[in-house]
Amino acid sequence: MPSPISTAHAQDSEDGQNVEIIDAADIEDVMNEAPVTAIGDGSDAPSGIDLLSLFRRGGWFMAPIGLMSMLVVTLAVERTLSLRTSKVMPHALMEELSDLAASQDHFPPSTAWEVCHEHRSPAARVVMSMLMRTGQPLGEIERTGTETIQREADRYAAPVRWLTLAAAATPLMGLLGTVWGMIVAFHESSTLTADRSRSEQLSEGIYTALVTTLAGLVVAIPAAILAQYLENRITKLFHRIEELAFGIAPGLARFAGRSKLDNEGQLRPIEASPPPLSPSAPPKETQHANGVSATPPPVASPS
């Protein structure tokens, strides 16, 4: 039996108008078609986040944070290169001095001086300062070595303190930018125009404000890690130098009061000081201009 909707056209008996009857096959084709999603021109699609856009969002508070990041990178590279073992305590220097200090009864200060001159480094400067105290007591030599080690360590640790400062100050810079951004956001939300909503204004302001906090933490966290690493490396290197220095010091004790090292690294005997005058020695005669010698009058003893 044919379906009523299979007829292509039917005539309305009442008004005499032709009514188009939809075929069943057409309805099935429409139902099988995949729905087309209207995506527009893509202008409303969320855009990705990149560093340049974040930097622009942060405003002028990003400038000091950027300078701090450049400082952290520069100091990290420079200190890492300066604190290499070959720069602070060359292997050849440590090996030769260790061989010389192996026999403390025959330690040659002149040879050690020449070795230090060949391998200029913080370790060599520490040993040379102790060699210059040859002829003095062992306690004085060790005290000189300790003071020199402390000065050299402070000189190498001074730039690392800038990393510690960056790790402490950069989050505060980011926090300052966040507080200022929040103030601006709430101020602008109180004077809204008719075409903008309060939630839209606040979301943009908070987004801008939090960028500075993110930037400050991105700089501060690596700076704190690098500062701690470099400080530990300095301590480790100069601890090894201290062990070498105190291993050499006993070899210089046998020269106490006998010989000293001159500026050219040569051992010289210590000149004996003139003996003090005895109380019973006769008074020294004075010579007058006329050639007549006179002795000072005796001092009368109290009665």
C-alpha positions in Angstrom: 0.0 0.0 0.0 1.6 3.3 -1.0 2.4 5.8 1.7 0.5 9.1 1.8 3.6 11.1 1.7 5.0 9.3 -1.4 2.8 11.4 -3.7 4.8 14.3 -5.2 1.9 16.8 -5.2 -1.6 17.0 -3.7 -4.3 19.5 -4.3 -6.0 21.1 -1.3 -9.7 20.7 -1.8 -10.7 23.6 0.3 -8.6 26.5 -0.9 -7.5 25.1 -4.2 -3.8 25.7 -3.5 -1.1 23.2 -4.4 0.7 21.8 -1.3 4.1 20.2 -1.7 4.4 16.9 0.1 7.9 16.0 1.5 9.1 12.7 0.3 10.2 10.1 3.0 13.6 9.7 1.3 14.3 13.5 1.7 13.5 13.3 5.4 15.9 10.4 5.8 18.7 12.2 4.0 18.3 15.2 6.3 18.4 13.1 9.4 21.6 11.3 8.2 23.5 14.6 7.6 26.2 15.4 10.2 25.5 18.6 12.1 27.7 21.5 11.2 29.1 23.4 14.1 29.3 27.1 13.7 32.8 28.1 14.7 32.7 31.6 13.3 35.9 33.3 12.3 37.9 32.1 15.3 38.1 35.5 16.9 36.5 34.3 20.1 38.9 31.3 20.5 41.2 31.5 23.5 44.7 32.5 22.5 47.9 30.8 23.9 50.1 32.3 26.6 53.6 33.3 25.6 56.4 35.1 27.4 56.1 38.3 25.4 52.4 38.7 26.1 53.1 38.0 29.8 55.9 40.6 29.9 53.6 43.2 28.3 50.8 42.4 30.8 53.1 42.9 33.8 53.7 46.5 32.9 56.7 48.6 34.0 57.2 46.5 37.1 58.6 43.8 34.8 61.6 46.0 34.1 63.5 45.6 37.4 62.6 41.9 37.5 64.1 41.6 34.0 67.3 43.3 35.2 67.5 41.0 38.1 67.1 38.0 35.9 70.0 39.2 33.7 72.1 39.7 36.9 71.4 36.2 38.1 72.3 34.6 34.7 75.5 36.6 34.5 76.7 35.9 38.0 75.8 32.2 37.7 77.9 31.8 34.6 80.8 33.8 35.9 81.0 32.2 39.3 80.6 28.7 37.9 83.6 29.3 35.6 85.6 31.0 38.4 85.0 28.2 40.9 86.4 25.5 38.8 88.9 23.2 40.7 91.5 23.9 38.1 91.3 27.7 38.8 91.1 27.6 42.6 93.5 24.8 43.3 95.3 23.4 40.3 96.0 19.7 40.3 99.7 20.1 39.6 100.1 22.6 42.5 98.3 20.3 44.9 100.3 17.2 43.8 103.7 18.9 44.0 103.1 20.5 47.4 101.7 17.2 48.8 104.9 15.5 47.7 107.0 18.1 49.3 105.0 18.0 52.6 105.3 14.2 52.8 108.6 14.5 54.5 108.3 17.3 57.1 111.9 17.0 58.3 113.2 17.8 54.9 110.5 20.3 53.6 112.2 22.9 51.3 110.5 26.3 51.6 112.4 27.6 48.6 111.1 24.8 46.3 107.6 25.3 47.6 107.8 29.0 46.8 108.9 28.3 43.2 106.0 25.9 42.8 103.5 28.5 44.0 104.9 31.0 41.6 104.4 28.6 38.7 100.8 27.9 39.6 99.2 31.2 40.6 95.9 30.6 42.3 94.1 31.1 45.6 95.7 27.9 47.0 99.1 29.2 46.0 98.5 32.6 47.7 97.6 30.9 50.9 100.7 28.7 50.9 103.0 31.7 50.0 101.6 33.7 52.9 102.6 30.9 55.2 106.0 30.5 53.6 106.7 34.2 54.2 106.3 33.5 58.0 109.1 30.9 57.9 111.3 31.3 61.0 108.3 32.3 63.2 106.6 30.0 65.7 104.2 27.3 64.4 101.1 29.1 65.9 101.9 32.3 64.0 102.3 30.4 60.7 99.0 28.6 61.1 97.2 31.8 62.1 98.5 33.5 59.0 97.3 30.6 56.8 93.8 30.8 58.4 93.5 34.5 57.9 94.6 34.2 54.3 92.1 31.4 53.6 89.3 33.6 55.1 90.2 36.6 52.9 90.4 34.5 49.8 87.0 32.8 50.6 85.4 36.1 51.2 86.7 37.5 47.9 85.2 34.5 46.0 81.9 34.6 48.0 81.3 38.4 47.6 79.6 38.0 44.1 77.5 35.1 45.4 75.9 37.5 47.9 74.3 39.3 44.9 72.5 36.0 44.0 71.2 35.8 47.6 70.0 39.4 47.3 68.2 38.6 44.0 66.6 35.6 45.6 65.2 37.7 48.4 64.4 40.9 46.6 62.8 39.7 43.4 59.7 38.1 45.0 59.1 41.4 46.8 59.3 43.2 43.5 56.7 40.8 42.1 54.5 41.3 45.1 54.7 45.0 44.8 53.6 44.8 41.2 50.7 42.5 42.2 49.5 44.9 44.9 49.7 47.8 42.6 47.8 45.9 39.9 45.1 45.0 42.3 44.7 48.6 43.3 44.4 49.7 39.7 41.9 46.9 38.9 39.6 47.8 41.8 39.9 51.5 41.0 38.9 51.0 37.4 36.1 48.6 38.4 34.5 51.4 40.5 34.3 53.6 37.4 32.9 51.2 34.8 31.5 52.2 31.5 28.2 50.9 30.2 29.8 48.5 27.7 31.9 46.5 30.3 30.9 44.4 33.3 32.6 44.4 36.7 33.6 40.8 36.5 35.3 41.3 33.2 37.3 44.3 34.5 38.4 42.5 37.7 39.5 39.4 35.9 41.7 41.4 33.5 43.2 43.4 36.4 43.9 40.3 38.5 45.5 38.6 35.6 47.8 41.5 35.0 48.7 41.8 38.6 49.6 38.1 39.1 52.0 38.2 36.2 54.5 40.1 38.2 54.4 37.6 41.1 55.0 34.8 38.7 57.9 36.6 37.1 59.4 37.3 40.6 59.2 33.7 41.6 60.6 32.5 38.3 63.8 34.6 38.9 64.0 34.0 42.7 63.8 30.3 42.9 66.8 29.5 40.5 68.8 32.4 42.2 68.3 30.8 45.6 69.3 27.4 44.4 72.4 28.7 42.6 73.5 30.8 45.6 73.3 27.8 47.9 75.2 25.6 45.4 78.0 28.1 45.0 78.4 28.8 48.7 78.7 25.0 49.3 81.3 24.8 46.6 83.3 27.6 48.0 83.3 26.0 51.4 84.3 22.6 50.0 87.2 24.0 47.9 88.7 26.2 50.7 88.4 23.3 53.1 90.7 21.3 50.9 93.1 24.2 50.7 93.0 24.4 54.5 93.9 20.8 54.8 96.9 21.3 52.5 98.1 24.4 54.3 98.0 22.8 57.7 99.8 19.8 56.3 102.6 22.1 55.2 102.9 24.1 58.4 104.7 21.5 60.5 107.5 21.4 57.9 108.2 25.0 58.6 108.5 24.6 62.4 112.1 23.5 62.2 113.1 26.9 60.8 111.8 28.8 63.8 114.3 31.3 65.0 116.9 30.1 62.5 116.0 31.1 58.9 113.5 33.1 57.1 112.3 33.5 53.5 113.1 36.7 51.6 111.0 38.3 48.9 112.8 36.3 46.2 112.0 33.0 47.9 115.5 32.3 49.3 116.3 31.2 52.8 118.3 33.7 54.8 119.6 33.2 58.3 117.9 35.3 60.9 120.4 38.0 62.2 121.0 37.8 65.9 120.0 40.9 67.8 122.6 42.6 70.0 122.6 41.4 73.6 121.2 43.9 76.1 123.5 45.8 78.4 124.1 44.3 81.8 123.3 46.5 84.9 127.0 46.3 86.1 128.5 47.6 82.8 130.3 50.9 83.0 128.5 53.9 81.6 129.4 54.9 78.1 131.7 57.9 77.7 130.4 60.8 75.8 132.6 62.8 73.3 132.5 66.6 73.5 133.2 68.8 70.5 136.7 69.7 71.8 137.7 66.1 71.8 137.7 65.7 75.6 135.8 62.7 76.8 133.7 62.9 79.8 131.8 60.5 81.9 128.5 61.3 83.4 128.6 62.0 87.1 127.7 59.2 89.3 124.2 59.2 90.7 124.1 59.5 94.4 122.3 56.7 96.1 119.6 57.6 98.5 120.6 57.6 102.1 
